[in-house]
Amino acid sequence: MTKKVFCLLVMLLSLSAFPNSMMATEKPPVHATIKTTEIPPEIKIMMDRLYEIKEMDKSNLNRDEKKELREEVRTIKKTVRASGNGIYISSGAIIIILLLIIIL
């Protein structure tokens, strides 16, 4: 019994030793993988607005205007992410799934 627990602990520690930044490079950014003809027009408008906001000179804006821009960027990013296809699983969920597979 202790050998089984020891093996599980070693596996858990070895899986948690990988940094999350290593996993971050698996999926390239959306704008680099999708051709411009495949992007829906409403998403393209949102992406253009994000690029506009990024290139703006924000030094002359007051606090409330900056806050409004941050909120707009957050809502646009949420909308763009929600329109993407695929299932995203966190690293913690992957570890739990692997442990359940090994145990059962």
Secondary structure, DSSP 8 states (H G I E B T S, - for coil): -HHHHHHHHHHHHHHHTS-HHHHHTSS--HHHHS-TTTS-HHHHHHHHHHHHHHHS-GGG--HHHHHHHHHHHHHHHHHHHHHS-S----HHHHHHHHHHHHH-
